[in-house]
Amino acid sequence: MITQPGRKPRAIIHVDMDAFYASVEVLDNPELRGKPVVVGGTSERSVVSAASYEARKYGIHSAMATVKARRLCPRAIFLPVRMNRYREISQMVMDVFHRFTPLVEPISLDEAFLDVTGSTGLFGEGEFMAREIRKMIARETGLTASAGVATSKLVAKIASDLRKPDGMTVVEAGREREFLAGLPINKLWGAGGKTIKALALLNVEFIGDLARLAPEILTAKFGSHGRHLHLAANGIDDRPVVPSREAKSIGHEETFSEDLTDLVVIRRELLELATRVGERLRRHERRGQTITIKIKFHDFSARTRSRTLAEPTSDTMEIFRQGWELLGKTEAGRKSVRLVGISVSNLSAPGSSHQQDLFGKTRQRERSRFLNEAVDRINQKFGGGTINPATLISGRDDR
């Protein structure tokens, strides 16, 4: 990290909860302590969302197929995802972060970057704040977190992963390159599998090997990504911590316990997903102009189809209609379907108004808006699914 003369180095903290989903399950059920716990669904069609450290000893990791995880550890305890509970704990953790700085950039429910440069005069150095944050998280949630403290986001993130679980690593200003040099190349943020294989042909095994290569060599080999690799290997990362991250899309998808071939059933599933997407859009006062569907078939091949509308929408039935037409452009019905997803992107700013049309559609659009809002209010008051399209109610038992 390069700092300007006379300018105080940044103090960036990366906090990462330890095996978050699995740890929450153990917190709520202490009988699971010390046992291999896998979160992500109980069916053979699901994938692993999180694994306790006991489960990781068997080679189980996130995104692994559940059926493979069962083979690796038949005695593991498989649990479904409880997203509402994880969000509840996550909010408690984020509240702790905001006691030290307003510059908090969440990466997911269980990790975030904090820029505490402006807080050092009030709370002390970054290392002290990281220790206090971890103590508060443990005291208020019963969970552990690991942290990295450095002058950049890149180095702080790498540092937080080195002493997991419940550990902390501090990299002093000016020692970033020294810290990175002895780490294997797979620890470098931005170096994926293909890049690592290509770097091996250049005799790059450690980050220090990469740092010593001339940037011209890396640019010739990897293009613009080569420059990123050169800067990263030398610990140079001036990206700011961005407090708010705008959602680029809002969507839902569902993996089925059994492959679907009946278009009537697939249509009902798509409608349910569109209903959930529409509700989320309206709750966040957003509308989107691009509708995308995602289909995964029994052979794990996947298709996506998108369509951009003339005007943005948050209307459930409009989202469904467009999604259903897009689904007709896939092999659904001819090939067995294991996953369906629908999302809305190209989002408008929260609360923005739409352009009035000249062809009499405004009144129809307003009726749809009032109907959607009425349904949302009832479902929020009495629970999701209190009111749904009739298609979702009829036939629900045969899903």
C-alpha positions in Angstrom: 0.0 0.0 0.0 1.5 3.4 -1.0 0.6 6.4 1.2 1.4 10.0 0.5 4.1 11.6 2.6 2.7 13.1 5.8 -0.6 11.4 5.3 -1.7 8.9 7.9 -2.1 5.4 6.6 -5.6 4.0 6.4 -6.9 1.6 9.0 -9.1 -1.0 7.4 -10.6 -3.9 9.3 -12.1 -7.0 7.6 -14.3 -9.0 9.9 -15.5 -12.5 8.9 -17.8 -14.6 11.1 -16.6 -18.1 11.6 -18.7 -20.8 9.8 -21.6 -18.4 10.3 -24.7 -20.5 9.3 -23.4 -23.6 11.0 -22.4 -21.6 14.1 -25.8 -20.1 14.5 -27.3 -23.6 14.4 -25.0 -24.8 17.1 -25.8 -21.6 19.1 -29.5 -22.4 19.0 -28.9 -26.1 19.7 -25.9 -26.7 22.0 -26.3 -30.4 21.5 -24.7 -29.9 18.1 -21.4 -28.6 19.5 -18.4 -30.6 18.4 -20.4 -32.4 15.7 -20.1 -32.1 11.9 -22.9 -29.8 11.0 -23.8 -29.0 7.4 -26.3 -26.3 6.5 -27.9 -26.1 3.0 -30.9 -28.5 2.8 -31.7 -32.0 3.5 -32.6 -33.3 0.1 -30.2 -35.0 -2.2 -30.7 -32.2 -4.8 -29.5 -29.4 -2.5 -26.0 -28.0 -2.1 -24.0 -27.0 1.0 -24.3 -23.4 2.2 -22.0 -23.8 5.2 -20.2 -26.4 7.1 -18.9 -26.4 10.7 -15.2 -26.8 11.2 -15.8 -30.4 12.3 -17.4 -31.1 9.0 -14.7 -29.3 7.0 -12.2 -31.9 8.3 -13.9 -34.4 6.0 -13.4 -32.1 3.0 -17.0 -30.7 3.0 -17.2 -27.1 1.9 -19.8 -24.6 0.6 -21.3 -25.1 -2.9 -20.6 -28.8 -2.7 -23.5 -31.1 -3.7 -25.2 -32.5 -0.6 -25.0 -36.1 -1.9 -21.2 -35.8 -2.1 -21.1 -34.3 1.4 -23.0 -37.3 2.7 -20.5 -39.6 1.1 -17.6 -37.8 2.7 -19.2 -37.8 6.2 -22.3 -40.1 6.6 -22.6 -39.1 10.2 -22.8 -35.4 9.5 -26.0 -33.6 10.7 -27.7 -31.9 7.7 -29.9 -28.9 8.4 -32.0 -26.6 6.2 -31.2 -22.9 5.8 -32.9 -20.6 8.2 -32.3 -17.3 6.5 -34.5 -15.1 8.7 -32.5 -16.3 11.8 -29.2 -15.6 10.1 -30.3 -12.1 9.1 -31.3 -11.4 12.7 -27.9 -12.3 14.0 -26.2 -10.5 11.1 -28.0 -7.3 12.0 -26.7 -7.5 15.6 -23.2 -7.9 14.2 -23.6 -4.9 11.8 -24.9 -2.8 14.7 -21.6 -3.5 16.5 -19.6 -2.3 13.5 -21.5 0.9 13.3 -20.6 1.8 16.9 -17.0 2.3 15.7 -17.5 3.9 12.2 -20.2 4.8 9.7 -17.9 3.5 6.9 -19.1 -0.1 6.9 -19.3 -2.1 3.6 -21.1 -5.4 4.0 -19.9 -8.1 1.6 -22.5 -10.6 2.8 -24.5 -11.5 5.9 -21.3 -12.6 7.7 -18.5 -10.3 6.6 -17.8 -6.6 6.1 -15.0 -4.1 5.6 -14.7 -1.2 8.1 -12.7 2.0 7.5 -11.8 3.1 11.0 -9.1 5.6 10.0 -11.2 8.5 11.3 -12.1 6.7 14.5 -8.5 6.1 15.8 -8.5 9.4 17.8 -11.6 8.3 19.7 -11.2 4.6 20.1 -7.5 3.9 19.6 -5.6 2.1 16.8 -7.2 -0.4 14.4 -5.8 -3.4 16.2 -7.5 -2.3 19.5 -10.8 -1.7 17.7 -10.7 -5.1 16.0 -10.2 -6.8 19.4 -13.1 -4.8 20.9 -15.3 -5.6 18.0 -14.6 -9.3 18.3 -15.3 -9.2 22.1 -18.6 -7.4 21.6 -19.7 -9.8 18.9 -18.9 -12.8 21.2 -20.6 -11.2 24.2 -23.8 -10.1 22.3 -24.3 -12.9 19.9 -22.4 -15.9 21.4 -20.5 -16.3 18.2 -16.9 -15.9 17.2 -15.4 -13.8 14.4 -12.0 -13.5 12.8 -10.4 -10.2 11.7 -7.7 -8.8 9.6 -6.3 -5.3 10.1 -4.3 -3.5 7.4 -4.0 -0.4 5.2 -6.1 -1.8 2.4 -9.2 -4.0 1.8 -7.2 -6.6 -0.1 -4.6 -7.2 2.6 -7.1 -7.0 5.4 -9.3 -9.7 3.8 -6.3 -12.0 3.2 -5.2 -11.4 6.8 -8.6 -12.2 8.3 -8.5 -15.7 6.8 -5.1 -16.8 8.2 -6.0 -17.5 11.8 -9.6 -18.8 11.6 -11.5 -19.6 13.6 -11.6 -16.8 16.3 -8.3 -15.3 15.3 -6.8 -12.0 14.2 -3.9 -10.9 12.0 -2.5 -7.3 11.9 -0.3 -6.1 9.0 1.5 -2.9 9.8 1.8 -0.1 7.3 4.7 -0.6 5.0 4.9 -4.3 5.5 2.2 -5.4 3.1 4.5 -6.8 0.5 6.6 -8.7 3.1 3.4 -10.1 4.6 2.1 -11.4 1.3 5.4 -12.7 -0.1 5.4 -16.0 1.8 1.8 -16.9 1.2 0.8 -19.4 -1.5 -0.6 -17.8 -4.7 -4.1 -19.3 -4.1 -4.4 -16.8 -1.1 -4.3 -13.8 -3.4 -7.7 -12.2 -3.9 -8.4 -12.3 -7.7 -6.3 -15.3 -8.5 -8.7 -18.0 -9.6 -8.0 -21.6 -10.8 -7.2 -20.8 -14.4 -5.0 -17.9 -13.4 -3.1 -20.1 -10.9 -2.4 -22.7 -13.6 -1.2 -20.1 -16.0 1.1 -18.6 -13.3 2.5 -22.0 -12.5 4.0 -22.0 -16.1 5.9 -18.9 -15.0 7.2 -20.7 -11.9 4.9 -18.7 -9.6 4.1 -20.6 -6.5 4.0 -17.9 -3.8 2.7 -14.3 -4.0 6.3 -13.1 -3.6 7.1 -14.9 -6.9 4.4 -12.9 -8.6 5.5 -9.6 -7.1 8.9 -10.1 -8.6 7.7 -10.5 -12.1 7.8 -7.5 -14.4 4.4 -5.9 -14.9 5.0 -6.0 -18.7 5.2 -9.8 -18.6 1.9 -10.1 -16.7 0.2 -7.6 -19.0 1.3 -9.5 -22.0 0.1 -12.8 -20.5 -3.2 -11.6 -18.9 -4.0 -8.3 -20.4 -5.6 -5.7 -18.0 -5.9 -8.4 -15.4 -2.1 -8.7 -15.3 -1.9 -5.2 -14.0 -4.3 -6.0 -11.2 -2.2 -9.1 -10.3 1.0 -7.0 -10.2 -0.6 -4.4 -7.9 -2.3 -7.0 -5.7 0.9 -9.1 -5.2 2.7 -5.9 -4.1 -0.1 -5.1 -1.6 -1.3 -2.0 -3.5 -5.0 -1.5 -3.2 -6.5 2.0 -2.9 -10.2 1.0 -3.2 -12.4 2.9 -0.7 -14.7 1.3 1.8 -18.2 2.0 0.3 -20.8 2.2 3.1 -23.9 1.4 0.9 -24.0 -1.2 -1.9 -26.8 -0.8 -4.3 -28.5 -4.1 -5.3 -28.0 -4.8 -9.0 -30.8 -7.2 -9.2 -33.6 -8.8 -7.1 -34.5 -12.4 -7.7 -35.3 -15.8 -6.3 -34.6 -19.4 -7.4 -35.8 -22.8 -6.3 -34.1 -26.2 -6.6 -36.6 -29.0 -6.6 -36.4 -32.3 -4.7 -37.6 -34.0 -7.8 -37.1 -33.1 -11.5 -40.1 -31.3 -13.0 -41.5 -32.2 -16.5 -45.1 -31.0 -16.2 -45.3 -27.4 -17.6 -48.4 -26.7 -15.4 -46.3 -27.4 -12.3 -43.3 -25.4 -13.6 -45.6 -22.5 -14.4 -46.9 -22.5 -10.9 -43.4 -22.6 -9.5 -42.4 -19.6 -11.7 -45.5 -17.7 -10.6 -44.6 -18.2 -6.9 -41.1 -17.0 -7.6 -42.4 -14.0 -9.5 -44.7 -13.2 -6.5 -41.8 -13.2 -4.1 -39.7 -11.0 -6.5 -42.5 -8.5 -7.0 -43.0 -8.2 -3.2 -39.3 -7.5 -2.6 -39.2 -4.9 -5.3 -42.1 -3.0 -3.9 -40.9 -3.3 -0.3 -37.6 -1.6 -1.4 -39.5 0.9 -3.6 -37.6 -0.4 -6.7 -38.7 -1.3 -10.2 -36.7 -3.1 -12.9 -36.6 -3.1 -16.6 -34.8 -6.4 -17.4 -36.4 -9.7 -16.6 -34.2 -12.8 -16.6 -35.1 -16.4 -16.1 -32.6 -19.2 -15.2 -33.3 -22.9 -15.8 -31.1 -25.8 -14.8 -31.9 -29.2 -16.2 -31.5 -32.7 -14.9 -28.1 -33.0 -16.6 -26.9 -29.8 -14.9 -26.9 -27.9 -18.1 -28.3 -24.4 -17.7 -30.1 -21.7 -19.7 -30.7 -18.0 -19.1 -33.0 -15.9 -21.1 -33.5 -12.1 -20.7 -35.8 -9.4 -21.9 -35.6 -5.6 -21.4 -39.0 -3.8 -21.2 -39.9 -0.4 -22.5 -40.6 0.7 -18.9 -39.5 -0.6 -15.5 -42.0 -2.6 -13.4 -42.6 -4.1 -10.0 -45.9 -5.7 -10.9 -46.0 -9.4 -10.0 -48.1 -10.5 -13.0 -46.0 -8.5 -15.5 -42.8 -10.1 -14.1 -44.5 -13.5 -14.3 -45.9 -13.0 -17.9 -42.5 -12.0 -19.2 -40.8 -14.8 -17.4 -43.3 -17.4 -18.7 -42.7 -16.2 -22.3 -38.9 -16.4 -21.8 -39.3 -19.9 -20.4 -41.0 -20.9 -23.6 -37.7 -20.2 -25.4 -36.0 -23.0 -23.4 -36.2 -26.8 -23.4 -38.4 -26.8 -20.3 -41.1 -29.4 -20.7 -39.0 -31.3 -23.1 -36.2 -31.8 -20.6 -36.5 -32.4 -16.9 -36.1 -29.3 -14.8 -34.3 -29.3 -11.5 -34.0 -25.5 -10.9 -36.0 -22.4 -11.9 -35.1 -18.8 -11.1 -36.3 -15.4 -12.0 -34.8 -12.0 -11.4 -35.3 -8.3 -12.2 -32.3 -6.1 -12.9 -31.6 -2.7 -14.5 -33.2 -1.3 -11.3 -34.5 2.3 -10.9 -33.6 4.4 -7.9 -35.7 3.8 -4.8 -38.9 5.8 -4.9 -38.4 7.1 -8.5 -41.5 7.8 -10.5 -42.2 6.3 -14.0 -43.0 8.2 -17.1 -46.6 8.7 -17.9 -47.7 7.0 -21.2 -50.0 8.5 -23.9 -52.0 5.4 -24.7 -54.3 4.8 -21.8 -52.1 2.3 -19.9 -51.7 4.6 -16.9 -55.0 3.7 -15.4 -54.4 -0.1 -15.8 -50.9 0.3 -14.3 -52.4 2.2 -11.3 -55.0 -0.5 -10.7 -52.2 -3.1 -10.7 -50.2 -1.0 -8.3 -53.0 -0.6 -5.8 -53.8 -4.3 -6.0 -50.2 -5.3 -5.4 -49.8 -2.9 -2.5 -53.1 -4.2 -0.9 -51.8 -7.7 -1.1 -48.4 -6.7 0.3 -50.0 -5.0 3.3 -52.2 -8.0 4.1 -49.3 -10.5 3.8 -47.0 -8.3 5.9 -49.7 -8.1 8.6 -50.8 -11.7 8.7 -47.7 -13.5 7.2 -46.4 -14.2 3.8 -48.7 -16.3 1.6 -51.9 -15.1 3.3 -53.0 -13.9 -0.1 -51.6 -15.3 -3.3 -52.6 -15.7 -6.9 -55.3 -18.4 -7.2 -53.0 -20.7 -9.2 -50.6 -20.9 -6.2 -53.4 -21.9 -3.8 -54.9 -24.5 -6.0 -52.7 -27.5 -6.4 -50.3 -26.5 -3.6 -50.6 -29.9 -2.0 -49.3 -31.7 -5.1 -46.0 -29.8 -5.2 
